[in-house]
Amino acid sequence: MITIIGSGKVGGDAALFSALKKVDKEILLLDVVNGLPQGEAMDINHMLSEQGIDVAVRGSNDYSEMKGSKVVVVVAGSGRKPGMTRMDLLKINAGIVKGVVENIKKYADDSIIVPVTNPLDPMVHISFQTSGFERSRIVGMGGMLDLSRFIQFIHEATGHSRESIRALVIGEHGENMLPLPRFSTVSGIPLNSMLPKEKLAELVQNTKQVAAKVIELKGATVHAPGNAISTIVDAILKDRKKVIPVATPLDGEYGQSGVSIGVPAVIGRKGVEKIIELDLDAQEKENFLKGVESVKSALAGI
């Protein structure tokens, strides 16, 4: 069973995409709002029935029902409103996430936690500290979502199929994220050899800014994060050993400790099974460290 805590739009989409990918036979939606997770579960089950997919989705307001969960996704918290940065949410959501993780410790202490609540990187570290779990069992969603946006801009710029694109985004999930054209390819062809520097810089900037644009236009980002969550959960439960950029606590990697931030990692049944250390150039290192300092500053302010 997987549990998704927070049954709003992103949590509901995470359950929907996870069911469509058949990541597990049972998905539990948990929320403090009476009726919301139950209604969401009913709606998803009706769709799954027509599709002939035998995944059972149920809703509850009782944390104890998450017992036995292999993966717990934490979406609970206040959403990012137009004009807000992710860091504006810090103090609002820190208390919420701490409370949720205490319940995970109580009822699902063998699970892997997938934090999604913004600001993502500080919430990953709060989840790590509050849970006391091994760091490999804390798998933050941010980089996977940023990656999906970077791939779309590469697709638009090159005209080549999305399927042929392999890209990478690391660092803070926010204004200091680090899309990496140097580590991105189209059917194995380095992206740097396909596009001029000016265009690459434009793609990087667009990737950093597009979430705010979506929020401005429709009020929230929903489908891309819901799908990103399901991709991570699928990699864990099906032991795919898939290399995904995720936010996880560092212990010496990239010269950093005492902070959680987005890095490429091998994701499998044990969670973060290996962190991959890239040979970053001077500019990339500088940008990565900006994100590290931003997250450390945020954590110091809690």
N, C-alpha and C positions, 0 to 999 in steps of 0.2 A: 504493500500500500504506500502511496505517496500522499502527503498532506500539504495543502496550500492554505496558509493562514493569511486571510484578507481576500474577500470575495467580491471586490469591486471589478472594474472593467479589466484591469491587468490580470488579477487573480482568476477571473472567469475565463479570460482568453488562454491563460496558462493551462487551466484544466481542460479546455476545449482542444488545444493543440496537442497536449499530452495524451488525451484520449484518442485523437485521430492517429497519433503515432504509436498507439498501443504500448505505451511505456510500462504500464502495469495493469493488473486486472481491476484494481480498485483505486479510486481517487477520492480523497476527503477534502471538501471545502469547509474551512472554519472561519467564523467571523463573530464579532461581538454584537452585530446587528441582528435582532431576531427576524427570521424569515428570509433574509437575503441569501445566505448560502444554500438554504433549502430550495428556494425558488430558482436560483442559478443552476443547481444540480438537476432539477426537474427539466429545465429548458434544454440543457446539454444532453440529458438522457433521451429526450424526445428526438433530437437530431441524430444521436448515435443509433437509435432504434431503426430509423429509416435507412441509415447507412449499413446496417447489419453488423455493427461493431459491438462486441460483447465486453465492454469496459463499464463497470458500475461506478457512477459518480453519485456521491451523497453529500449532503450539507448538514452542518451541526454548529451549535453555539457552545459546545462542551469540549474543552481542551482534552479531557481524559480519553476522548474517542480517537486521539492520534496514536494511542498505544500500538506498538508494532510497526510504525512507519519506518521505511528504509530511508526516505528522503523527506525533509520538511522545507518547504519554500516559504520564505517570510516576505510577504508583500504588504503586510499591515503597516499603516501609518498615513500621515497626511500626504496628499499628492502635491506635485509642483504646479503652482498656479501661474498664469501669464505674468511675466515681469519678474518672477522669482528665480534666483539661482538655486542650485541644489543645496548649497551651503546655508541658504536662508531657512531650510527645513531642519537644520541640524538639531537644535534644542527641542523642537516639537517632537521629532521622531526618535531621538535617543532614548527617552523614557519608555516610549511604546515598545521599541525593539527589545530593550532590557527585560520588560515584563513578559513579552512573548517568548524570549529565549529561556527565561526561568521556567516557563511551562514546558518547553521542549525538554529541558533537563529532567523535569519531573516525570514526564509521560513518554518520552521518546529518546532516551539517553544513548541509544545505539545508532541514532540516525545521522545522516549527513545533512548539514544545514546549507541551504542556498539563499543567502540574503539578497533581496531585491530593493528594499526600501531605500530611498534617497535621503541624504547624500550617501551614495553606495559604499565608498571605501571606508569612511568612518563607521558606518553601520556594520560592515564586515568585521572590523576590529572589535567593536562592541560585542558582536555575537561571539567572537573568539574568546574575549576576556570573560564574558558573562557565563558562557557555557562550560569553559574549562576543557572543551574537547581538544583532541589532537588537531593541529592546524590543517592537516590534510582533509579534515571533515568540514571545513568551512570553504564554500565554493561560491564566491560572489558573481553575480550575473553581468555586471557592467560592460566589460570588454566585448562580450559576444554581441551585445546590442549595438555598440559603436561599430563593430566590424560589419554588421549587416548594412549599415548606412554607408560606410566607406565602399563596400562592394557595389552598391547601387550607383554611386557617383563614378566609379571606375567603368561600370557598364555604360553609363550615359556618355562618358568621355571617349570611350574606345569603340562603342557600337558592337562589341563582342558579347557573347552569351554570358549570363550570370554564372552558369554552371562551370565555365572555364576559368573563372577568376578565383585566385587564392590571395588573400590579403591579411593584414595584421594591424591591430590597434592595441596599444598597451598604455600603461600609465593610469592616471586618475580618470575616473568616469565623471567628466565634467569639463570645465573650461580648459583644463591642462591636459586633456587626453593627447595621446601621441600616435596618430596614424603613421604607418611606416611604409611609404612607397618603395623604399629600398629593399624591403622584404616581401614585396607583393609582385605577383606574376599573373599573366594571362596565358593559359596553356603552357606554362613553364617559361614563357618569354618575360624577362624582367620588365616591370612597368616603367622603370626609369629609361629604358631604351625605346619606349613606345610614345612617350609624351614629353614635351619640353618642360623645363623646370617651372616656368610660370604656370602651366596647367596643373602640374603636380601640387604646387603650392595652393592653387585654387581648390583642388579636391580636398586637401587637408583642412583648409579653412571651412569649407562647406560642411565637412563631416563634423567639425566642432560645433557648428552653429545650427545645424538642421533641427535638432530636438526642440530648441526654442521656437523655431519657425512653425513646426507642427503644432506645438502648444498654443501659439498665437492664432493659428488658423482653426483648430478644432477643439482646443481646450485641454488636450492630454495626448500622450503617446500610448497606444494600446496594443495594436497587433504585432508590431516588431518586438516589443519587450515580452509579450506573451509567448511568441514563437521562440525567442532566445532562451527563455526559461525552459521550455519543453526540450530544446536541443541539448541543454546541459543535463537535465534529468534523464533523458534518453541515453546520453553518453555514460552516465553513472550506472543506471540500472541494467543496461545491456553490455556493460564493460567494454566499451568501444575503443578505449585507449586513444581517444580523439584529441588532437592538439587544439585547444580552445584558449583564447585570452580570457582569464578569469581573475577576479580580485581575491587574493588570499594572503594570509599573514606571511611576511618574509622573515627569515632567520639567517641573514648573511648573504642571501642572493642579491645580486646587483649592488652589493656593498651596504645593504640596508637591513635593519632589524627594528622591532617595535613598531611596525607600521604594516598596514594591509593596503595593497594596490594591485592594479591590473598587470599581469604577466602571462606569457604563453605557458600553458601547462598541459600535461597528459592527463586526461580525465577518464577515469574508469570506476570500477566497483568500489574502490577504496576512497574515491573522491579525487583530490589532487595527488596523483601518483608520482609526478615528477615536475619540477619547475624547470623550464628551459631558459638558460641565460644567453641572451643574444649579445653579439659583439657590436655594441652600439658605437657610432662615431661620436665625436665631441659634441656636435649640435644636438644629436638625439639624447645623449646623456644629460646635457643641460636641461632639455625640455622634460625628460623623465624626472629629474630631480626637482623641478618646479612643482610637479604633481605630488611628489613625496613630501615636500615641505608644506604644501597646501593641506594635505591630509593630516600631517603631524600637528600643524597649527590648529586645525579643526578639533582634533582629539584633545589637545591641551586646553581648549576652551570649554570642554564639557565638565 
